């Protein structure tokens, strides 16, 4: 049996346990039978890349961290589109558990931010840690590195906030987004 696969299986098992999920819960989340999922954690062989991505997303870690075992360094950002059919209080499309961000085995709860439409440039700030934004309504522009990245409802962004960055509402209606900052 390939040691790399066994190491991936061990990291997946450790991550699932650290995040407080049972094998059955994770199997249901990745849409695998409990027996198939148990095999993923036992040997790591035949685990689809898409399942590793789902587990990484569920547990709030970078995909490459699961595959390589090296903690991801956030020097840049990536955007993901959230799925449909989930709900968080008044925000259809999201479950609260999907919005909690896991950082160093702690669950960081999100803060709701509302921005009014504005043509003014975003105020830039820096801080340590990591930041995650999820747009619930309207559109926001995330500004950093002298660039403006426009996100609409359903988009999220995860980035290193040690670089000057800011957010502003774009469009004609107010924007709401959830932000989690892990120091």
C-alpha positions in Angstrom: 0.0 0.0 0.0 1.3 3.4 -0.9 2.5 5.4 2.1 1.3 8.7 0.6 -2.2 7.5 0.5 -2.0 6.2 4.1 -0.7 9.7 5.1 -3.6 11.4 3.4 -6.0 9.0 5.1 -4.5 9.8 8.4 -4.8 13.5 7.9 -8.4 13.2 6.8 -9.2 11.2 9.9 -7.4 13.6 12.2 -9.1 16.6 10.6 -12.5 15.0 10.8 -12.0 14.2 14.5 -10.6 17.7 15.3 -13.7 19.2 13.7 -16.0 17.0 15.7 -17.6 15.0 12.9 -18.4 11.3 13.0 -17.5 9.0 10.1 -21.2 8.7 9.3 -21.7 12.5 9.2 -18.7 13.0 6.9 -19.8 10.1 4.7 -23.2 11.7 4.3 -21.6 15.1 3.5 -19.4 13.7 0.7 -22.3 11.5 -0.5 -20.5 8.2 0.0 -21.7 5.1 1.8 -20.3 4.7 5.3 -18.3 1.7 4.2 -16.7 3.6 1.3 -15.9 6.5 3.5 -14.4 4.3 6.1 -12.1 2.9 3.4 -11.0 6.4 2.5 -9.9 6.9 6.1 -8.4 3.5 6.4 -6.1 3.4 3.3 -6.7 6.7 1.3 -6.7 4.6 -1.9 -9.3 5.3 -4.5 -10.4 8.5 -2.8 -11.7 11.0 -5.5 -10.0 14.4 -5.6 -13.5 15.9 -5.4 -14.0 14.2 -2.0 -10.7 15.7 -0.7 -11.9 19.1 -1.9 -15.3 18.6 -0.1 -13.6 17.6 3.1 -11.2 20.5 2.9 -14.1 22.9 2.4 -16.1 21.4 5.2 -13.2 21.6 7.7 -11.9 25.0 6.6 -8.5 24.0 5.4 -6.7 24.3 2.1 -6.8 21.3 -0.2 -3.0 21.1 -0.5 -2.7 20.9 3.2 -4.6 17.6 3.2 -2.7 16.2 0.3 0.8 17.3 1.3 0.6 17.7 5.0 2.1 21.2 4.8 0.1 24.1 6.3 -1.1 26.4 3.6 0.4 29.9 3.5 -2.2 32.4 2.3 -0.2 34.7 0.1 -3.1 35.1 -2.3 -6.8 34.4 -2.4 -9.3 32.1 -4.0 -13.1 32.4 -4.6 -15.6 29.6 -4.2 -19.3 29.5 -5.2 -21.5 28.1 -2.5 -24.3 25.5 -3.2 -28.0 26.0 -3.2 -30.8 24.6 -1.0 -29.4 25.4 2.4 -30.6 28.0 4.9 -29.3 30.2 7.7 -32.1 32.2 9.5 -33.2 34.7 6.9 -30.5 33.9 4.4 -31.7 31.2 2.1 -28.9 29.2 0.5 -26.6 28.8 3.6 -26.5 26.7 6.7 -24.9 28.3 9.7 -22.5 25.4 10.1 -21.2 26.1 6.7 -20.5 29.7 7.7 -18.5 28.8 10.9 -14.8 29.0 10.1 -12.5 26.5 11.7 -9.1 27.9 12.6 -6.6 26.1 14.8 -9.4 23.8 16.0 -11.4 26.8 17.2 -14.7 27.7 15.6 -14.8 31.4 14.6 -18.3 32.8 14.2 -19.0 35.2 11.4 -20.0 38.9 11.7 -22.7 40.4 9.5 -21.5 43.6 7.6 -23.9 45.9 5.7 -22.5 48.3 3.2 -24.4 51.1 1.4 -23.8 51.8 -2.3 -20.8 54.2 -2.7 -18.5 55.5 -5.4 -15.9 56.3 -2.7 -12.8 54.1 -2.7 -12.6 51.4 0.0 -10.8 52.3 3.2 -7.8 50.0 3.4 -6.7 48.2 6.5 -4.2 45.4 7.5 -4.3 42.9 10.3 -2.8 39.6 11.2 -4.4 36.2 10.7 -6.8 35.1 7.9 -10.1 36.5 6.6 -13.1 34.9 5.0 -15.9 36.9 3.4 -19.2 35.4 2.1 -21.6 37.7 0.1 -25.3 37.2 1.1 -26.9 40.0 -0.8 -25.8 42.6 -3.4 -22.3 43.0 -4.6 -19.1 43.9 -2.9 -15.7 44.8 -4.3 -12.7 43.5 -2.3 -9.8 45.8 -2.9 -6.1 44.8 -2.5 -2.9 44.8 -4.4 -4.3 47.8 -6.3 -7.0 45.6 -7.8 -10.7 45.4 -7.2 -12.4 42.0 -7.3 -16.2 42.1 -7.5 -18.1 39.4 -5.7 -21.9 38.8 -5.9 -24.3 36.9 -3.7 -23.0 33.4 -3.2 -19.4 34.2 -3.7 -16.8 34.0 -1.0 -13.2 34.9 -0.7 -10.5 33.7 1.7 -7.3 35.7 1.9 -4.3 36.8 3.9 -5.2 40.2 5.4 -1.7 41.3 6.2 -1.7 43.1 2.9 -3.7 46.4 2.7 -7.3 45.5 1.8 -10.9 46.8 2.0 -14.4 46.2 0.9 -17.0 48.5 -0.6 -20.5 48.1 -2.0 -20.9 48.2 -5.8 -24.1 48.6 -7.6 -27.3 50.4 -6.6 -28.5 48.4 -3.6 -26.9 47.8 -0.2 -24.7 44.7 0.1 -24.5 42.3 3.1 -21.7 39.9 3.7 -20.4 37.7 6.5 -16.9 38.1 7.5 -14.7 35.9 9.8 -11.4 37.1 10.9 -9.1 34.6 12.6 -6.2 36.3 14.4 
